[in-house]
Amino acid sequence: MAMAKGMGRRPKVDLDSGVEDVTLLVLEWLGEQGVGAMIRVDAERMRDGQPAWTFAASGGPLDGGMRADGASVAECMGTALLRLREAGLSVLF
């Protein structure tokens, strides 16, 4: 489900897709496309019950940077993949 810009709705993410198993492959593929990308966990946000996982990417074919947050790796990367596809990158996963 694509998310309309500015609507404030959260996209639906398939948490059972296994995306966390291919996260490093996705990062490597993005690097090959000229996109700098990272995923990180923030222990302080985790302690505070906030979404602790963050994906960030910029460069290459992306117009500006993008960020996705989630309470788990699967949620974070699922959202990131949706946003990358919305930005025109055909991520293979």
C-alpha positions as a LaTeX table, in Angstrom:
\begin{tabular}{lrrr}
\hline
Residue & $x$ (\AA) & $y$ (\AA) & $z$ (\AA) \\
\hline
Met1 & 0.00 & 0.00 & 0.00 \\
Ala2 & 1.56 & 3.29 & $-1.05$ \\
Met3 & 1.49 & 6.14 & 1.40 \\
Ala4 & 0.24 & 9.51 & 0.20 \\
Lys5 & 2.72 & 12.27 & 0.93 \\
Gly6 & 1.68 & 14.53 & 3.76 \\
Met7 & $-1.24$ & 12.32 & 4.80 \\
Gly8 & 0.42 & 11.19 & 8.03 \\
Arg9 & $-0.70$ & 7.60 & 7.51 \\
Arg10 & 1.60 & 4.71 & 8.29 \\
Pro11 & 2.11 & 2.26 & 5.45 \\
Lys12 & 1.16 & $-1.37$ & 6.02 \\
Val13 & 4.27 & $-3.48$ & 6.49 \\
Asp14 & 4.41 & $-7.27$ & 6.27 \\
Leu15 & 6.29 & $-8.15$ & 9.46 \\
Asp16 & 6.48 & $-11.82$ & 8.44 \\
Ser17 & 8.23 & $-11.19$ & 5.11 \\
Gly18 & 11.71 & $-12.06$ & 6.39 \\
Val19 & 13.09 & $-8.67$ & 5.39 \\
Glu20 & 15.41 & $-8.63$ & 8.41 \\
Asp21 & 17.17 & $-11.69$ & 6.93 \\
Val22 & 18.13 & $-9.79$ & 3.75 \\
Thr23 & 18.83 & $-6.36$ & 5.25 \\
Leu24 & 22.58 & $-6.56$ & 4.59 \\
Leu25 & 21.94 & $-7.64$ & 0.99 \\
Val26 & 19.60 & $-4.66$ & 0.54 \\
Leu27 & 22.26 & $-2.30$ & 1.97 \\
Glu28 & 24.88 & $-3.77$ & $-0.35$ \\
Trp29 & 22.56 & $-3.44$ & $-3.38$ \\
Leu30 & 21.82 & 0.19 & $-2.47$ \\
Gly31 & 25.57 & 0.89 & $-2.28$ \\
Glu32 & 25.97 & $-0.56$ & $-5.78$ \\
Gln33 & 23.29 & 1.92 & $-6.95$ \\
Gly34 & 25.27 & 4.83 & $-5.48$ \\
Val35 & 23.03 & 5.18 & $-2.43$ \\
Gly36 & 24.65 & 5.54 & 0.99 \\
Ala37 & 22.52 & 3.70 & 3.54 \\
Met38 & 22.62 & 2.55 & 7.15 \\
Ile39 & 20.49 & 0.91 & 9.80 \\
Arg40 & 20.98 & 1.53 & 13.50 \\
Val41 & 19.41 & 0.87 & 16.87 \\
Asp42 & 19.14 & 3.54 & 19.56 \\
Ala43 & 19.32 & 2.04 & 23.07 \\
Glu44 & 17.93 & 5.19 & 24.70 \\
Arg45 & 14.82 & 5.18 & 22.50 \\
Met46 & 14.44 & 1.45 & 23.17 \\
Arg47 & 14.49 & 2.08 & 26.95 \\
Asp48 & 11.89 & 4.83 & 26.51 \\
Gly49 & 9.58 & 2.55 & 24.52 \\
Gln50 & 10.10 & 4.54 & 21.32 \\
Pro51 & 10.73 & 2.98 & 17.86 \\
Ala52 & 14.43 & 2.23 & 18.29 \\
Trp53 & 15.42 & 1.13 & 14.77 \\
Thr54 & 16.28 & 3.70 & 12.09 \\
Phe55 & 17.11 & 3.28 & 8.41 \\
Ala56 & 18.59 & 6.26 & 6.57 \\
Ala57 & 19.63 & 6.62 & 2.94 \\
Ser58 & 20.75 & 9.37 & 0.58 \\
Gly59 & 22.58 & 9.93 & $-2.68$ \\
Gly60 & 22.51 & 8.19 & $-6.01$ \\
Pro61 & 19.08 & 8.30 & $-7.64$ \\
Leu62 & 17.34 & 9.52 & $-4.46$ \\
Asp63 & 16.17 & 13.13 & $-4.47$ \\
Gly64 & 17.40 & 14.12 & $-1.03$ \\
Gly65 & 17.60 & 11.79 & 1.92 \\
Met66 & 15.03 & 9.47 & 3.41 \\
Arg67 & 14.48 & 7.91 & 6.81 \\
Ala68 & 12.31 & 5.14 & 8.21 \\
Asp69 & 11.84 & 4.21 & 11.87 \\
Gly70 & 10.39 & 1.10 & 13.46 \\
Ala71 & 10.03 & $-0.83$ & 16.68 \\
Ser72 & 11.76 & $-3.84$ & 15.09 \\
Val73 & 14.20 & $-4.46$ & 12.24 \\
Ala74 & 11.34 & $-5.95$ & 10.21 \\
Glu75 & 9.08 & $-2.92$ & 10.73 \\
Cys76 & 11.89 & $-0.46$ & 10.02 \\
Met77 & 13.13 & $-2.19$ & 6.86 \\
Gly78 & 9.61 & $-2.93$ & 5.61 \\
Thr79 & 8.79 & 0.77 & 5.81 \\
Ala80 & 12.15 & 1.66 & 4.25 \\
Leu81 & 11.53 & $-0.65$ & 1.29 \\
Leu82 & 8.10 & 0.89 & 0.70 \\
Arg83 & 9.58 & 4.40 & 0.74 \\
Leu84 & 12.50 & 3.42 & $-1.51$ \\
Arg85 & 10.03 & 2.02 & $-4.05$ \\
Glu86 & 7.94 & 5.19 & $-3.82$ \\
Ala87 & 11.13 & 7.11 & $-4.59$ \\
Gly88 & 11.59 & 5.06 & $-7.76$ \\
Leu89 & 14.17 & 2.48 & $-6.67$ \\
Ser90 & 13.21 & $-1.05$ & $-7.70$ \\
Val91 & 14.56 & $-2.89$ & $-4.67$ \\
Leu92 & 14.59 & $-6.58$ & $-5.53$ \\
Phe93 & 13.30 & $-7.87$ & $-2.19$ \\
\hline
\end{tabular}
